[in-house]
Structure formats: C-alpha cells, structure tokens
C-alpha cells in the first residue's frame, strides 16, 4: 500500500491563532502494533519535514492505527524518536452508530451517485 502524505490545516478559533498548517501521514495496519512501524513512520516524517514542510508550518505528525497495541511495545518503540507520533487502536463493527444514521447514503444511492459522476468524466 502506498503511503499517503497530507497537508492539513487545523482551524483554532478559540486560541486566537487563526489556523495552523501541518503535514500528516497515517498508517492503517490490519493486525497489532509492531515495533518496526515506529521506524517506518519516523522515515516518512523525516521526508515530510525535509521536502514538504514549509518554514511557517508546525512539525509533521504521524498516526499509526492498529487493530490492537501493547502499551509497553509502543512506549519503547517510540522512545528516542523526536517526531510526534500517535498509536491508536481501532475496532471494526457491522453497526452504524446512531449519530451517523441518516447522514450517510445507502449503498444503492451511493452507487447511483458514483455512476452519475463517472458518466460526467467519460
């Protein structure tokens, strides 16, 4: 899977700073956290900060999403890395949260919309 690098602008209305722009990179892993993920993320962040980050931007941020993680492994894998990296767990579910009900199109409507967009590009 190719690594996706993103430029994100975060608006902080309450802080009086206006907005903060930073670069982020995310890794989604199907299994549990492995210590080598930290080194790979550090590699990506070094590239972002060297070739993409502008002087006015904050440091790049890395996010590793795993099916599960061991706090001990995460802590020692990230120890000594001076870049901001977060590791979080995710859970898969077959149920749509009630807060999202009615906000997402059903599968048939989504397919119709995609087909409509595709016809416009051909």
Buried (B, 14 or more C-beta within 10 A) or exposed (E): EEEEBEBEEEEEEEEEEEEBEBBBBBBEBEEEBBEEBBEBBBBBBEBBBEEBBEEEBEEBBBBBBBBEBBEEBBEEBBEEBEBBBEBEEEEEEEEEEEEEEEEEEEEEEEEEEEEEEEEEEE
